[in-house]
């Protein structure tokens, strides 16, 4: 076909619109799946943060205990 008439152009336009509509829907679904996975990752990072907080507390407490015992050993030794 060498030339396009208005009806063929309108048909092409409708088909392209329908194709893009499907693609947008697929993209929305894909982004929703990715968002759910990021929510899981966020929860895991919260758990890791809590573990680091506990480790920090143990290190500070241990350091204070070690310094205190060294000072007491020097003072009464």
N, C-alpha and C positions, 0 to 999 in steps of 0.2 A: 504494500500500500504506500503510495507516494505522498499522500496528503492526509491530514487529520481533519475530520469535521468536528463541529462543536459537540455532538453527541458522544463521539469517541473520546474526546478530551474530558467531558464530564464523567464518563464511565471510568476513565483512568484516574481522575481525581478522587472519585468515590472509593475505588479499590485501594488507592494509596492511603486515604484517610482511614479506611478499615484496617489496613496493615499497621499503620502507626498506632492506632487505638489498641490493637492486640499487643504491640510491642510495649506501649506504656503500661498496660496491665501486667505484663510479664515483669517489667522493671519494678513496678510497685511491689509485686509479690517477692521478687528477689531482694529488694531493699528491706522488706519486712523480715525476711529470714535472716539477713545480716544483722539487723537491729536486735533480734532475739539472741543471736550468738554474742553480740557485744554486751548484752545484759548479763549473760553467763560469765563472760570475761570480767566484767566489772565486779560481780560477786566474788570471783576468785581473787581479784586484787584486794578486795576488802579483807578477805581472810589472810592474805599475805601481809597486809598492813598490820592486822592485829597480832600476827606472829612476831613481826619486827618490834612492835611496841612492847610485847612481853619480853623479848630478848633484850631490848634496851633497858627495861626495868631490872632484869636479872643482872645485867652487866654493871649498872650503877650501884645496885645493892651489894654485889660482890666486891666492887672496887672500894666502896665505903667500908665494908667489913675488913678487907685486906689492909687498907690504910690505918684503920683503927687498931687492928691487932699489931701491926708493925710499930705504931706509936706507943702502944701499951708495953710492948716488949722492950722498946728502947727506954721508956720512962722507968719501968720497974725491973729492968734486966740487969 
